[in-house]
Amino acid sequence: MPIWRRAISLLAFPLLLAACAPMTATKAPPDSVASLRFIGEQRLPWRLQFQDTMVGGLSGIDYDAASGEWLLISDDRSANNPARYYRARLDYDLQAFKSVELTGVSFLLQPDGSTYPSKEEYKTRGGVVPDLETIRVDPQDGSIWYASEGDAGMGLDPFVRHATRDGRYLSTLPLPDMFSVSADHKTGPRNNLSFEGMSFAPNGRSLWVSMEGPMYQDSEAPTPEQGSVNRITHFARDGKVLGQFAYPLDAIPAAPGKGKYADNGISEIVALSDTKLLVMERSGVQSADGKYKDYVRLFEIDADGATDIQHLPALHGASYQPVKKRLVLDLNQLNLPTVDNLEGMSFGPMLANGHASLVLISDDNFGKNQVIQLLLFEVNP
């Protein structure tokens, strides 16, 4: 064999090994995301029945490297079945997203050991009506953490709770008073715009929690003409606030039909480092015929140099430096058949070339005109 051909063969050999090698279960987020390469999509059927539950409303996703399972939380407010999360196996590689298989379901329990009530049951049972939007595996022991948006109309505050893998309650994260809902709509979270994103820091010793939209005292809600501002809070595991930062939320990317609805907010976050996060902004815009179109963009942000705003009671009229923000991907530029109501995001196992994988999941709201889609990306660091 000529020397030059031998050299090419030697160079190609490790590349061939990489292409054939299986994914490693290691979950190590990149410390920065330069770009994302779309690999493929899988969907779950509408109103799929699994272990006597109706699958839908999947608003959060996380990967457990220890078990190789994915956790998918439903925002069903115990209306179809009690509040729950699913376990799943995802089969994919560098070339294709091959399958999604549900493997189990666990009901989440209140402190007294009962399941969460529906709005109707709440009138007689008491407790808390859930609106669960995000779930994370505790990197220290494999237990789970999940967050609820609460319900401003019902006077229910948002919360972050810690539970065993089978759903048994362990504790509630103490929260500053600023996150309590108010009846006068002058302070606190807007209804359905509270805790939507959560992520452990890479070292597992702290966690980040993001508001979906602005609090009343901070800013008006975004419009097609102007953006808004959200709070993203960095907590120690005992609830101590390590820092809180202002996130500049983009304007709604399109105008709704006359008299129709539109919004934009943070639907999920994943931590990259002590100061960097990958943020998903999701906007729903209703057209004149009542149909919705979703716009989803991923941004990398950095809190380094941003003002710690935890002691600012209101951001409106205050002086502060927001986090730095850079667009990583506009999903509506991928020319997919549909970009649905994407709300969950998690890094998965490392791909054969050593790059991280990233999976997004959509909340179909149990609606026939929406889909549960899972989108797979290769992360280019």
C-alpha positions in Angstrom: 0.0 0.0 0.0 1.4 3.4 -0.9 2.4 5.5 2.1 -0.1 8.2 1.3 -2.9 5.7 1.1 -1.7 4.1 4.4 -1.8 7.6 6.0 -5.4 8.2 4.8 -6.4 4.8 6.2 -4.9 5.5 9.5 -6.6 8.9 9.7 -10.0 7.3 8.7 -9.8 4.5 11.2 -10.5 6.5 14.4 -13.3 8.3 12.5 -14.8 4.9 11.5 -14.6 3.8 15.1 -16.3 7.0 16.3 -19.1 6.5 13.8 -19.7 2.9 14.9 -19.2 3.5 18.6 -22.3 3.5 20.9 -23.4 6.5 22.9 -22.0 6.8 26.3 -24.4 7.2 29.2 -22.3 10.1 30.6 -24.3 13.3 30.9 -21.9 16.2 30.9 -23.3 19.5 29.5 -21.0 21.6 27.3 -19.8 24.8 28.9 -21.0 26.7 25.8 -23.2 26.0 22.7 -21.9 27.3 19.4 -24.6 25.8 17.3 -27.1 22.9 17.1 -27.5 20.3 14.3 -30.9 18.9 13.9 -30.9 15.0 13.7 -34.5 13.9 13.8 -38.0 13.9 15.3 -40.2 11.4 17.0 -43.9 11.8 18.1 -46.3 10.2 20.5 -49.9 9.5 19.5 -52.7 11.8 20.6 -54.2 10.7 23.9 -52.0 7.6 24.0 -53.1 5.3 26.8 -50.3 4.0 29.0 -50.7 2.0 32.2 -54.2 3.3 32.7 -53.2 6.9 32.2 -53.7 9.4 29.3 -50.3 10.6 28.0 -50.2 14.3 27.2 -49.3 17.8 28.5 -45.6 16.8 28.5 -44.0 20.0 29.7 -40.6 18.9 31.1 -37.9 16.3 30.3 -34.7 15.2 31.9 -32.2 12.4 31.3 -30.9 10.2 34.1 -27.4 8.9 33.2 -27.4 6.3 36.0 -30.4 4.4 34.6 -30.4 5.5 31.0 -34.0 6.6 31.3 -35.7 9.9 30.5 -38.2 11.5 32.8 -41.2 13.3 31.2 -43.5 15.3 33.4 -47.2 16.1 32.6 -48.9 19.3 33.4 -52.2 17.6 33.7 -53.8 19.4 36.6 -55.1 16.0 37.9 -58.0 16.4 35.5 -57.5 13.2 33.4 -55.3 11.3 35.9 -53.5 12.4 39.1 -50.3 14.5 38.6 -47.5 12.3 37.3 -44.4 11.8 35.4 -43.4 9.1 32.9 -40.2 7.2 32.3 -39.0 6.5 28.7 -36.2 5.1 26.6 -35.0 7.1 23.6 -33.0 5.3 20.9 -30.9 7.6 18.7 -27.4 8.2 17.4 -25.5 10.7 15.3 -27.6 9.9 12.2 -31.1 9.2 13.3 -33.7 9.5 16.1 -35.1 5.9 16.0 -37.7 5.5 18.7 -39.4 6.5 21.9 -40.7 3.9 24.3 -42.5 4.7 27.5 -41.4 2.4 30.3 -43.2 3.5 33.5 -45.3 6.1 35.2 -45.2 7.4 38.8 -47.8 9.6 40.6 -46.5 12.6 42.5 -47.7 12.8 46.1 -48.4 15.7 48.5 -46.9 15.9 52.0 -49.8 13.9 53.5 -49.1 11.1 51.0 -52.2 11.7 48.8 -52.2 12.4 45.1 -52.6 16.0 44.0 -56.3 17.1 43.6 -58.0 18.4 40.5 -59.7 21.8 40.6 -63.0 20.0 41.4 -61.5 17.8 44.1 -59.7 20.8 45.6 -63.0 22.2 46.8 -63.5 19.2 49.1 -60.1 17.7 49.5 -58.0 20.8 49.9 -54.2 20.5 49.3 -52.7 22.1 46.2 -53.9 21.9 42.5 -50.7 21.3 40.5 -49.5 22.9 37.3 -46.2 21.0 36.9 -44.0 22.4 34.2 -40.4 21.1 34.7 -38.6 18.1 36.3 -35.0 17.4 37.1 -33.1 14.4 38.3 -31.0 15.2 41.4 -27.4 14.5 40.3 -26.4 13.6 43.9 -28.8 10.8 44.6 -31.2 10.3 41.6 -34.3 11.7 43.4 -36.4 14.2 41.5 -37.3 17.9 41.8 -40.2 19.4 40.1 -41.9 22.9 39.9 -45.4 24.2 39.7 -46.6 27.5 38.3 -49.3 27.7 40.9 -52.6 29.5 40.1 -52.9 33.2 40.8 -56.7 33.1 40.3 -57.0 30.4 43.0 -54.5 32.1 45.3 -52.0 29.2 44.9 -48.3 30.1 44.9 -45.7 28.5 42.7 -43.5 25.9 44.3 -40.4 23.7 43.8 -40.6 20.3 45.5 -38.2 17.4 46.1 -39.5 13.8 45.9 -38.3 10.3 45.8 -38.2 8.5 42.5 -41.6 6.9 43.2 -43.1 10.3 43.8 -43.2 10.5 47.6 -42.8 14.0 49.0 -39.5 14.9 50.6 -39.5 18.7 51.0 -40.4 22.1 49.5 -37.8 24.7 48.5 -38.2 27.8 50.7 -38.9 30.8 48.5 -38.7 34.6 48.9 -42.0 36.4 49.5 -41.7 38.1 46.1 -42.9 34.8 44.4 -46.2 34.8 46.4 -49.3 35.6 44.2 -51.3 38.7 45.1 -55.0 39.5 44.6 -54.5 43.1 43.6 -52.2 42.2 40.6 -49.7 44.8 41.6 -46.9 42.4 42.7 -46.0 38.8 42.3 -46.4 36.4 39.4 -48.9 36.7 36.6 -51.2 33.8 36.3 -49.7 30.9 34.2 -46.5 32.9 33.8 -44.6 31.7 36.9 -42.0 28.8 37.4 -41.6 27.2 34.0 -37.9 26.3 33.8 -35.4 24.7 36.2 -31.9 23.2 36.1 -29.3 22.0 38.4 -25.9 23.6 38.1 -23.4 21.1 36.5 -21.8 20.4 39.9 -25.2 19.6 41.4 -24.8 21.9 44.4 -27.3 24.5 43.3 -30.3 25.0 41.0 -31.6 27.7 38.7 -35.3 28.5 38.4 -36.8 30.8 35.7 -40.1 32.7 35.5 -42.0 32.3 32.3 -43.0 35.9 32.2 -42.5 39.2 34.0 -43.9 39.8 37.5 -46.4 42.6 37.8 -44.0 45.0 39.6 -41.2 44.4 37.0 -42.6 45.0 33.5 -45.6 44.8 31.3 -46.1 41.6 29.4 -44.3 41.4 26.0 -46.1 42.6 22.9 -45.2 42.4 19.2 -43.8 45.9 19.5 -41.7 45.5 22.7 -40.1 42.9 24.9 -40.2 42.5 28.6 -38.0 41.3 31.5 -38.0 38.1 33.6 -36.3 37.0 36.7 -34.0 34.0 36.8 -33.0 32.9 40.3 -30.0 30.9 41.4 -30.8 28.9 44.6 -28.7 26.8 47.0 -30.2 23.5 47.8 -31.6 24.8 51.1 -33.4 27.7 49.4 -30.8 30.4 50.0 -30.8 32.8 47.0 -27.3 32.8 45.6 -28.2 35.4 43.0 -31.0 36.7 40.8 -30.7 38.2 37.4 -32.8 40.0 34.8 -33.4 38.3 31.5 -34.4 40.5 28.6 -37.3 38.7 27.0 -37.8 39.3 23.2 -40.9 40.9 21.7 -43.6 38.5 20.4 -42.3 37.6 16.9 -45.6 38.0 15.0 -48.9 40.0 15.5 -52.0 38.0 16.4 -55.3 38.3 14.6 -57.6 41.1 15.7 -58.8 40.4 19.2 -56.8 37.2 19.4 -54.1 36.1 21.9 -50.3 36.1 21.7 -47.5 35.6 24.3 -43.8 35.0 24.7 -41.9 33.6 27.6 -39.2 31.3 28.9 -40.4 27.7 28.7 -37.2 25.9 29.9 -33.5 26.4 30.9 -30.5 24.1 31.2 -27.3 25.2 33.0 -24.0 25.1 31.1 -21.7 26.4 33.8 -21.8 28.5 37.0 -23.0 31.5 35.1 -24.2 30.3 31.6 -27.6 28.8 30.7 -29.3 27.7 27.5 -32.7 29.3 27.5 -35.8 28.3 25.4 -38.1 31.1 24.5 -41.5 29.9 23.3 -44.2 32.2 21.8 -47.7 31.2 20.8 -49.6 33.5 18.3 -53.2 33.1 17.5 -54.3 34.0 14.0 -57.7 35.5 12.9 -59.1 32.0 12.5 -58.2 31.0 16.1 -55.4 28.7 15.2 -52.0 29.0 16.9 -48.5 29.1 15.5 -45.6 28.6 17.8 -42.2 30.3 17.6 -39.3 28.8 19.5 -35.8 30.2 19.8 -32.8 29.0 21.9 -30.4 31.5 23.5 -27.2 31.2 25.4 -27.0 33.6 28.3 -24.3 34.6 30.7 -24.9 36.1 34.1 -21.3 37.1 34.5 -21.3 40.9 34.9 -25.1 41.1 35.4 -26.6 42.9 38.4 -27.8 40.7 41.2 -31.4 42.0 41.5 -32.6 39.9 44.4 -32.9 43.0 46.7 -34.7 45.1 44.0 -38.4 44.8 44.9 -39.4 46.1 41.4 -37.4 46.3 38.2 -39.7 48.9 36.6 -37.8 52.2 36.7 -34.7 50.6 38.4 -31.2 50.7 37.1 -29.5 47.3 36.5 -27.5 45.3 34.0 -29.3 42.3 32.5 -27.7 39.0 31.5 -25.9 38.8 28.2 -27.9 37.0 25.5 -26.9 35.3 22.2 -29.2 33.5 19.7 -28.2 29.9 19.1 -31.1 28.6 17.0 -34.4 29.8 15.6 -36.3 26.5 15.3 -38.8 28.1 12.8 -35.9 28.3 10.3 -35.4 24.5 10.3 -38.4 24.0 7.9 -39.9 21.3 10.0 -43.5 20.2 9.2 -44.5 21.8 12.5 -42.9 23.5 15.5 -45.3 22.8 18.3 -45.6 24.1 21.8 -42.1 23.1 22.9 -41.7 23.4 26.7 -39.1 20.8 27.8 -35.3 20.6 27.2 -32.5 18.3 28.4 -29.0 17.2 27.5 -28.8 13.5 26.9 -26.0 11.0 26.5 -22.8 11.9 24.7 -22.9 11.0 21.0 -20.2 8.8 19.3 -18.2 11.9 18.3 -18.0 13.2 21.9 -20.6 15.9 21.4 -23.5 16.3 23.7 -27.1 15.5 22.6 -30.0 17.8 23.3 -33.7 16.8 23.3 -36.7 19.1 23.2 -40.3 18.0 23.9 -43.7 19.7 23.3 -46.8 20.0 25.4 -49.8 19.2 23.3 -52.3 20.5 25.9 -54.2 17.2 25.3 -55.4 18.9 22.1 -56.2 17.1 18.9 -54.8 19.9 16.8 -51.4 19.7 18.5 -48.7 17.0 18.7 -46.3 15.6 21.2 -43.0 16.0 19.4 -39.5 15.2 20.5 -36.7 16.9 18.6 -33.1 15.7 18.7 -30.0 17.8 18.2 -26.2 17.4 18.2 -24.6 20.2 20.2 -21.6 21.8 18.6 -19.5 23.3 21.4 
